[in-house]
Amino acid sequence: MSLTTDEVKKIAYLARLGIDETDIDAYANDLSNMLDLMTQMGEANTENVKPMAHPMDQMQRLRPDVATEENQREHFQALAPQVEAGLYLVPKVLD
Amino acid sequence: MHNKTITELAKGLRNKEYSSVELTQAYLDRIQKHQGLNCFISVAETYALEQAKTADIQLASADAGLLTGIPIAQKDIFCTQGIKTSCGSKMLDTFIAPYNATVIEKFNAAGAVMLGKLNMDEFAMGSSNETSFYGAVQNPWDIKTVPGGSSGGSASAVAARLTVAATGTDTGGSIRQPASLCGITGLKPTYGRVSRYGMIAFASSLDQGGPMARSAEDAAILMQAMAGFDSKDSTSVDKAVPNYSAGLNNSLEGLKIGLPKEFFGEGLNSDIAAAIETAVNEYKKLGAEVKEVSLPNMKLAIPAYYVIASAECSANLSRYDGVRYGYRCDNPTDLNDLYIRSRGEAFGAEVKRRILMGTYALSAGYYDAYYIKAQKVRRLISEDFSKALSEVDVLMGPVSPTTAFAIGAKTNDPIEMYLADIYTIAVNLAGLPAMSLPAGLVDNKPVGLQVIGNYFTEERLLNIAHQYQQVTDWHQQTPKGFE
């Protein structure tokens, strides 16, 4: 199975991942090789096999619905690339 | 001092042969002396000496445990409050976590000293430590070769005696394969045994932290500190923690060992096969019975793993958006440009490959063919292990098909790099515990024996490893120049 450069560009956009134009062919090639490897799974008869999402097959644990985290807003905002007046700044979304 | 075990160092501290401050300084000097290995991303000199001072006070008041004042080092995937946690990535090059991982909290509570943060493949994606933003790590057995990965800095540092022990994490072999390539003892615990809280996520249904040390005896001490239920990790298993050191001296009489025939086929270096056979013969002398078993779906572990791990990675790494923390590109023109360039400029090639692969596998039209299919294959592989482990107590085989390879040898071929984990990956899909033990040298490069057990049998695995280390001295071999 092989991926075209257009398909790679589309996936990269879905993942919001910048890829240099000059590297696209190399990614297309690598991903195609990976997909070839993955087609080997076709050999396995998986009819009536239940998908296994997790090694323990356990249920998500529940806990009482009470707040346990402290408010660490200042602390977290100190890590952000750009903040102002307690808000995270991003380029303008609406005109 | 640097050749002593944790138990010996703990004794030395109590007998006042040296203080924790002196011990810590000795290791810091050694780290400085061998910085060419590139094992550390951050050396926490001031922090470590502060911790050592506190430990010395505790030791004087007799209010001390086995790890009090013992200097260890942490893989740079565990969040540490106040000290950079990079996960080997440019994305987190300036990231200082606002909290400690549970594993870090547990070592702090045990009184251990943290020397620093260890180098690793970027976001733990790699088998050679070459994908790190901070550069490749050298293997002390041959500095032209890789230490393995992704916990390459941990393995190299322990082998070179820059720390008595370290932590690692294992998603597809990242504790066992570097332990094998560097000749140390590594334990990947059962999924859910060690808390993942504050351990930066790669593939959440596979990731598991564990100890890396020079002996099973030391690994047991670390494991004791790390293991246990944590309400902050929703996949942590609420199960009592045994005393991992208590059973080390149990007899192996009657132990049933299974040798999966799929571990000894094409692709395995014949000298490694011979070393594994010799190790298995040692176990026979210790009273074990050996039989052949089969894991018929083993060959599908690599394709299933690279679908599942990539899918989970693409979801987990979507959090790096250049808004709340981590790298942000200069002068973004709009929000999409901000996301695309921040991620494009800060992630390395291997991380990008896996995000792309995972995004593809999860995208509309391909989800069933890849992701669901891989999860079904995952169950088949897990059932193979259940069947084999109903016939025998443990499985043994090689950890890696080759010894340490040259730096740069596989960087242009991702698929070839993936095959380095051919014997370790299936264990993560099933969530089982497994160890790597030094079991020989081929051309003066270490060979690891893999021992795989049933769920929550870490205590037995450590016993099996320790008994082998009582009758062999492979774990005591030291790379030349690091004695």
Chai-1 contact restraints between the chains, C-beta under 6 A:
chainA,res_idxA,chainB,res_idxB,connection_type,confidence,min_distance_angstrom,max_distance_angstrom,comment,restraint_id
A,I11,B,L356,contact,1.0,0.0,6.0,A-B,restraint_1
A,I11,B,T359,contact,1.0,0.0,6.0,A-B,restraint_2
A,I11,B,Y360,contact,1.0,0.0,6.0,A-B,restraint_3
A,L14,B,T359,contact,1.0,0.0,6.0,A-B,restraint_4
A,A15,B,I355,contact,1.0,0.0,6.0,A-B,restraint_5
A,A15,B,T359,contact,1.0,0.0,6.0,A-B,restraint_6
A,R16,B,Y339,contact,1.0,0.0,6.0,A-B,restraint_7
A,R16,B,I340,contact,1.0,0.0,6.0,A-B,restraint_8
A,L17,B,R343,contact,1.0,0.0,6.0,A-B,restraint_9
A,L17,B,G344,contact,1.0,0.0,6.0,A-B,restraint_10
A,L17,B,I355,contact,1.0,0.0,6.0,A-B,restraint_11
A,G18,B,I340,contact,1.0,0.0,6.0,A-B,restraint_12
A,G18,B,R341,contact,1.0,0.0,6.0,A-B,restraint_13
A,G18,B,G344,contact,1.0,0.0,6.0,A-B,restraint_14
A,D30,B,R353,contact,1.0,0.0,6.0,A-B,restraint_15
A,D30,B,P414,contact,1.0,0.0,6.0,A-B,restraint_16
A,L31,B,L356,contact,1.0,0.0,6.0,A-B,restraint_17
A,N33,B,I415,contact,1.0,0.0,6.0,A-B,restraint_18
A,M34,B,M357,contact,1.0,0.0,6.0,A-B,restraint_19
A,L37,B,P303,contact,1.0,0.0,6.0,A-B,restraint_20
A,M38,B,P303,contact,1.0,0.0,6.0,A-B,restraint_21
A,M38,B,V307,contact,1.0,0.0,6.0,A-B,restraint_22
A,Q40,B,P303,contact,1.0,0.0,6.0,A-B,restraint_23
A,M41,B,L300,contact,1.0,0.0,6.0,A-B,restraint_24
A,M41,B,P303,contact,1.0,0.0,6.0,A-B,restraint_25
A,M41,B,K373,contact,1.0,0.0,6.0,A-B,restraint_26
A,M41,B,V377,contact,1.0,0.0,6.0,A-B,restraint_27
A,A44,B,L300,contact,1.0,0.0,6.0,A-B,restraint_28
A,A44,B,V377,contact,1.0,0.0,6.0,A-B,restraint_29
A,T46,B,K376,contact,1.0,0.0,6.0,A-B,restraint_30
A,V49,B,K376,contact,1.0,0.0,6.0,A-B,restraint_31
A,V49,B,R379,contact,1.0,0.0,6.0,A-B,restraint_32
A,P51,B,I372,contact,1.0,0.0,6.0,A-B,restraint_33
A,P51,B,Q375,contact,1.0,0.0,6.0,A-B,restraint_34
A,P51,B,K376,contact,1.0,0.0,6.0,A-B,restraint_35
A,M52,B,Q375,contact,1.0,0.0,6.0,A-B,restraint_36
A,M52,B,R378,contact,1.0,0.0,6.0,A-B,restraint_37
A,M52,B,R379,contact,1.0,0.0,6.0,A-B,restraint_38
A,A53,B,Q375,contact,1.0,0.0,6.0,A-B,restraint_39
A,H54,B,S205,contact,1.0,0.0,6.0,A-B,restraint_40
A,P55,B,Y191,contact,1.0,0.0,6.0,A-B,restraint_41
A,P55,B,G431,contact,1.0,0.0,6.0,A-B,restraint_42
A,M56,B,G192,contact,1.0,0.0,6.0,A-B,restraint_43
A,R61,B,S234,contact,1.0,0.0,6.0,A-B,restraint_44
A,H75,B,P98,contact,1.0,0.0,6.0,A-B,restraint_45
A,L79,B,Y325,contact,1.0,0.0,6.0,A-B,restraint_46
A,A80,B,R324,contact,1.0,0.0,6.0,A-B,restraint_47
A,P81,B,R328,contact,1.0,0.0,6.0,A-B,restraint_48
A,Y88,B,V323,contact,1.0,0.0,6.0,A-B,restraint_49
A,V90,B,V323,contact,1.0,0.0,6.0,A-B,restraint_50
A,V90,B,L335,contact,1.0,0.0,6.0,A-B,restraint_51
A,P91,B,P332,contact,1.0,0.0,6.0,A-B,restraint_52
A,P91,B,D334,contact,1.0,0.0,6.0,A-B,restraint_53
A,P91,B,L335,contact,1.0,0.0,6.0,A-B,restraint_54
A,P91,B,L338,contact,1.0,0.0,6.0,A-B,restraint_55
A,V93,B,L335,contact,1.0,0.0,6.0,A-B,restraint_56
